[in-house]
Amino acid sequence: MAKLEGIGVRTIRDLAVLDVGVVCSTVGDAHGRHLHALSQGIDDRFVEPERIAKSIGHEETFSADLTTHDELRTQLVRLCDAVARRTREAGVAAGTLMLKLKFSSFESVTRSVTPSIPLTTGPSMVAALEPLLASLDCSQGVRLLGVHAQKLTTESGAAPRLFDEGGDSPQDIEEQWQPASKAVDSIVSKFGAGTIGPASGLDTRRPGENPFGPLSEDE
């Protein structure tokens, strides 16, 4: 900057009216040509688009261990609702879902599933993850439960199917719940997140110290 000030350059306009040769002789050929081009509004550098986060997730550590699948399913519904809402806010969909459990023994396990289409709604995420939860023995007590949306994509919607997966498949539920989820987003945007939520989480709600756990969004 001091070298440019030495030849009377204090603004972009000052730089733009100078001959490129004068600029190059002052600060060097490559740098001079680059600065002079910028002053003319010319910039051939690649602009990297905004990157999509690698994952969006929520985890909750419970104040008391949960030992039944009914208790855990209630929390699964709440966590899936929170994760789904954040994916929609970010304009992305979950290509893969990961379920995380930490038992009272502090042993941690994770299970993942890749649905036939990317998911954006809480009920469809529950449908995809519930079989994974049901396959685990939780009788020793679960201290932490987490849901993570991974392999995020901006593409969503129904994909052509060769076979009917049945009305309870994650894909069918995704299609059924997309309009309602958009309506929920509108309500939340206007009145706040606490105004509406999954019904199954209302009657036996047992939040820990952090209702939806630490936010996890890996860049």
C-alpha positions as CSV (number, residue, x, y, z in Angstrom):
1,M,0.0,0.0,0.0
2,A,2.9,2.4,0.8
3,K,4.3,1.8,-2.7
4,L,1.0,2.7,-4.3
5,E,0.6,5.8,-2.2
6,G,4.0,6.8,-3.4
7,I,2.7,7.1,-6.9
8,G,-0.5,8.9,-5.8
9,V,-2.9,6.0,-5.4
10,R,-5.2,6.3,-2.5
11,T,-8.5,5.1,-3.9
12,I,-9.6,2.5,-6.4
13,R,-10.4,5.3,-8.9
14,D,-6.8,6.5,-8.6
15,L,-5.6,3.0,-9.5
16,A,-8.0,2.5,-12.3
17,V,-6.9,5.6,-14.2
18,L,-3.2,4.6,-14.1
19,D,-1.5,2.8,-16.9
20,V,-1.0,-0.9,-16.1
21,G,2.7,-0.6,-16.8
22,V,3.1,2.1,-14.1
23,V,1.4,-0.1,-11.6
24,C,3.5,-3.2,-12.6
25,S,6.7,-1.2,-12.3
26,T,5.8,-0.2,-8.8
27,V,4.5,-3.4,-7.2
28,G,5.7,-6.1,-9.6
29,D,4.3,-7.5,-12.8
30,A,1.9,-10.2,-11.6
31,H,0.6,-8.3,-8.5
32,G,0.3,-5.1,-10.6
33,R,-1.7,-6.7,-13.3
34,H,-4.0,-8.3,-10.7
35,L,-4.6,-5.1,-8.8
36,H,-5.2,-3.1,-12.0
37,A,-7.7,-5.7,-13.2
38,L,-9.6,-5.6,-9.9
39,S,-9.7,-1.8,-10.2
40,Q,-11.4,-2.3,-13.6
41,G,-14.0,-4.7,-12.1
42,I,-12.3,-7.8,-13.6
43,D,-11.8,-10.8,-11.3
44,D,-11.4,-14.3,-12.8
45,R,-10.9,-16.0,-9.5
46,F,-13.2,-19.0,-8.8
47,V,-16.0,-18.2,-6.3
48,E,-16.6,-21.2,-4.1
49,P,-20.4,-21.6,-3.4
50,E,-21.6,-21.8,0.2
51,R,-20.8,-25.2,1.5
52,I,-23.5,-27.5,2.8
53,A,-22.9,-28.7,6.4
54,K,-21.8,-32.3,6.6
55,S,-24.3,-33.1,9.3
56,I,-27.0,-31.7,11.5
57,G,-27.8,-33.4,14.7
58,H,-29.2,-33.2,18.2
59,E,-28.3,-35.2,21.3
60,E,-29.8,-35.3,24.8
61,T,-28.3,-36.5,28.0
62,F,-31.1,-37.6,30.3
63,S,-31.3,-36.8,34.0
64,A,-32.4,-40.4,34.6
65,D,-31.6,-43.5,32.5
66,L,-34.3,-44.6,30.1
67,T,-34.9,-48.4,30.0
68,T,-37.9,-49.0,27.8
69,H,-38.4,-48.6,24.1
70,D,-41.6,-46.6,24.7
71,E,-39.6,-44.0,26.7
72,L,-36.9,-43.9,24.1
73,R,-39.3,-43.6,21.2
74,T,-40.9,-40.5,22.8
75,Q,-37.5,-38.9,22.9
76,L,-36.7,-40.2,19.4
77,V,-39.8,-38.4,18.1
78,R,-38.7,-35.1,19.7
79,L,-35.1,-35.3,18.4
80,C,-36.2,-36.3,14.9
81,D,-38.6,-33.3,14.9
82,A,-35.8,-30.9,15.9
83,V,-33.3,-32.3,13.4
84,A,-35.9,-32.3,10.6
85,R,-36.8,-28.7,11.3
86,R,-33.2,-27.6,11.1
87,T,-32.6,-29.5,7.8
88,R,-35.6,-27.6,6.3
89,E,-34.4,-24.3,7.7
90,A,-31.0,-25.0,6.0
91,G,-32.7,-26.0,2.7
92,V,-31.2,-29.6,2.8
93,A,-32.4,-33.1,3.2
94,A,-30.9,-36.1,5.1
95,G,-29.5,-38.7,2.7
96,T,-28.4,-40.9,5.7
97,L,-29.6,-40.9,9.3
98,M,-27.5,-42.0,12.3
99,L,-28.8,-43.1,15.7
100,K,-26.5,-42.8,18.7
101,L,-27.0,-44.2,22.1
102,K,-24.8,-44.1,25.2
103,F,-25.7,-46.6,27.9
104,S,-25.4,-46.2,31.7
105,S,-22.1,-48.1,31.4
106,F,-20.9,-45.3,29.1
107,E,-20.7,-47.7,26.2
108,S,-21.7,-45.9,23.0
109,V,-23.2,-47.5,19.9
110,T,-24.3,-46.0,16.6
111,R,-26.5,-47.3,13.8
112,S,-27.1,-45.8,10.4
113,V,-29.7,-46.1,7.7
114,T,-29.9,-44.7,4.2
115,P,-33.5,-44.2,3.1
116,S,-34.6,-44.6,-0.5
117,I,-35.0,-40.8,-0.7
118,P,-33.5,-37.9,1.3
119,L,-35.8,-37.0,4.2
120,T,-36.9,-33.7,5.6
121,T,-39.8,-34.5,8.0
122,G,-39.7,-35.7,11.6
123,P,-42.2,-38.6,11.1
124,S,-40.3,-40.1,8.2
125,M,-37.0,-39.9,10.1
126,V,-38.7,-41.7,13.0
127,A,-40.0,-44.4,10.6
128,A,-36.4,-44.9,9.3
129,L,-34.7,-45.0,12.8
130,E,-37.3,-46.8,14.9
131,P,-36.4,-50.3,13.6
132,L,-32.7,-49.5,14.5
133,L,-33.8,-48.5,18.0
134,A,-36.0,-51.6,18.4
135,S,-33.1,-53.9,17.5
136,L,-31.0,-52.7,20.5
137,D,-31.2,-54.0,24.1
138,C,-31.8,-51.0,26.2
139,S,-32.6,-52.7,29.5
140,Q,-29.4,-51.6,31.1
141,G,-30.4,-48.0,30.8
142,V,-29.8,-45.3,28.1
143,R,-28.1,-42.2,29.3
144,L,-27.9,-40.3,26.0
145,L,-29.8,-40.5,22.7
146,G,-28.8,-38.7,19.5
147,V,-30.1,-38.3,16.0
148,H,-27.9,-37.0,13.2
149,A,-28.8,-36.2,9.6
150,Q,-25.8,-36.9,7.3
151,K,-24.9,-36.9,3.6
152,L,-27.0,-33.8,3.3
153,T,-28.2,-32.8,-0.1
154,T,-30.2,-30.0,-1.6
155,E,-32.3,-32.6,-3.5
156,S,-35.4,-33.9,-2.0
157,G,-38.7,-35.4,-3.1
158,A,-40.1,-38.7,-4.3
159,A,-38.0,-40.9,-6.5
160,P,-39.5,-43.4,-9.0
161,R,-40.1,-46.7,-7.3
162,L,-40.2,-50.2,-8.9
163,F,-42.1,-51.7,-6.0
164,D,-44.7,-50.4,-3.6
165,E,-43.0,-50.1,-0.2
166,G,-46.2,-49.8,1.6
167,G,-47.9,-46.8,3.3
168,D,-45.7,-46.9,6.3
169,S,-42.3,-46.7,4.6
170,P,-40.2,-43.6,5.3
171,Q,-40.7,-42.5,1.6
172,D,-44.5,-42.7,1.9
173,I,-44.5,-40.9,5.2
174,E,-42.1,-38.2,3.8
175,E,-44.5,-37.6,1.0
176,Q,-47.5,-37.4,3.3
177,W,-45.9,-35.1,5.8
178,Q,-44.1,-32.6,3.6
179,P,-47.2,-30.2,3.3
180,A,-47.9,-30.4,7.0
181,S,-44.2,-29.8,7.9
182,K,-44.2,-26.7,5.7
183,A,-47.3,-25.4,7.6
184,V,-45.5,-26.1,10.9
185,D,-42.5,-24.1,9.7
186,S,-44.8,-21.2,8.9
187,I,-46.3,-21.3,12.4
188,V,-42.9,-21.6,14.1
189,S,-41.6,-18.7,12.0
190,K,-44.5,-16.5,13.2
191,F,-45.0,-17.6,16.8
192,G,-41.8,-19.4,17.9
193,A,-40.5,-22.9,18.2
194,G,-42.4,-23.7,21.5
195,T,-45.9,-23.2,19.9
196,I,-46.1,-26.5,18.2
197,G,-44.4,-29.9,18.3
198,P,-44.9,-33.6,18.0
199,A,-47.9,-34.9,20.0
200,S,-46.2,-38.0,21.1
201,G,-43.7,-36.0,23.0
202,L,-46.2,-34.0,25.1
203,D,-47.7,-36.5,27.5
204,T,-44.6,-38.3,28.8
205,R,-42.0,-35.5,28.2
206,R,-39.0,-36.1,30.4
207,P,-36.4,-33.6,29.2
208,G,-33.0,-33.6,30.8
209,E,-30.9,-30.5,31.6
210,N,-30.6,-29.8,27.8
211,P,-34.0,-30.6,26.1
212,F,-32.5,-31.2,22.7
213,G,-28.9,-31.6,23.7
214,P,-25.9,-29.9,22.3
215,L,-26.3,-28.7,18.7
216,S,-24.0,-30.6,16.4
217,E,-23.3,-29.2,12.9
218,D,-20.0,-30.3,11.4
219,E,-18.7,-28.0,8.8
